[in-house]
Amino acid sequence: MQWRKLMWIAWPAFLVAGLLEMLVFALVDPQDLHWFGQPVELARAGVYTLAFFAFWGMAGLASALTLLLAQEKD
């Protein structure tokens, strides 16, 4: 049962992260990004990877919160 709940969280979060990745980087060039006033020195693929995992984590937290709030109390 725990694996099923994990997939209820991870799979929608994965799909949302992929969509966000496409939308954000259709508008933003990773080479133009700055972090605390300094240009980001990662390669484009590195920025894409870190952003995807950040989006996946945030969407996963939202999915987990939804699952938590949807649970019935006995």
Secondary structure, 3 states (H helix, E strand, C coil): CHHHHHHHHHHHHHHHHHHHHHHHHHHCCHHHCEECCEECCCCHHHHHHHHHHHHHHHHHHHHHHHHHHHCCCC
